[in-house]
Amino acid sequence: MHCPYIKEENHHLVNKEFLTKMKPGSVLINAARGQLMDSEAVYEAVKSNHLKGVGLDVLENEGDVFFKDFKGEKNARWHY
């Protein structure tokens, strides 16, 4: 999917109801905005094998995950 995110109109457009309408075994590709999908609902759809897979170029709240400086962190998984 690739569409603009408009908070008042399509926040969590891909939700449990949306996913149940998808053909079992489908693959969801999101290259638009993380806010367009309910990550928990997508996770549950993959876990239950309703979705065969998910390809994500974006995540909701990705700023909390990416572009952080982990240098000096005791439990950092990456070493510089």
C-alpha positions in Angstrom: 0.0 0.0 0.0 1.2 3.5 -0.7 -1.0 6.4 0.2 -0.7 9.6 2.2 -1.5 9.6 6.0 -4.3 11.9 7.0 -4.9 11.6 10.7 -8.6 12.4 10.7 -9.3 10.1 7.8 -7.1 7.0 7.7 -5.3 6.5 11.0 -5.0 2.7 11.4 -6.8 2.1 8.1 -5.3 -1.3 8.2 -6.9 -2.7 11.3 -8.4 -6.1 12.5 -11.5 -5.5 10.4 -9.5 -4.6 7.3 -7.3 -7.6 7.7 -10.1 -10.1 8.0 -11.3 -8.9 4.6 -8.0 -9.8 3.0 -7.7 -13.2 1.3 -5.9 -15.7 3.6 -2.3 -16.1 2.6 -2.0 -12.5 1.4 1.2 -10.4 1.9 0.8 -6.9 3.2 3.3 -4.3 1.9 3.4 -0.9 3.5 5.7 1.6 1.9 3.7 4.6 2.9 3.3 5.6 6.6 3.4 3.5 9.7 0.3 5.3 11.2 -1.8 3.7 8.4 -1.7 0.3 10.1 -2.5 -1.0 13.6 0.8 -2.9 14.2 -0.8 -5.1 16.9 -3.5 -6.2 14.5 -1.0 -6.9 11.7 1.2 -8.9 14.2 -1.8 -11.0 15.2 -2.8 -11.6 11.5 0.7 -12.9 10.8 0.9 -14.9 14.1 -2.5 -16.6 13.2 -1.2 -17.3 9.7 -4.0 -15.3 8.1 -1.3 -13.2 6.5 1.6 -15.1 4.8 3.9 -12.2 5.4 4.5 -8.4 5.8 6.9 -6.1 4.1 7.4 -2.8 5.9 9.4 0.2 4.9 7.8 2.2 7.7 6.8 1.7 11.4 4.4 3.7 13.6 6.5 5.8 15.9 9.6 4.8 14.1 11.4 7.9 15.5 11.4 6.0 18.8 13.4 3.2 17.2 15.6 4.8 14.4 18.2 7.5 14.4 19.2 6.9 18.0 22.8 7.0 19.2 23.4 3.7 21.1 27.1 4.3 21.6 28.0 3.6 25.2 24.8 1.7 26.0 25.5 -1.3 28.2 23.1 -3.6 26.3 23.7 -2.2 22.8 23.4 -4.9 20.1 25.6 -3.0 17.6 29.3 -2.3 18.2 31.1 0.6 16.6 
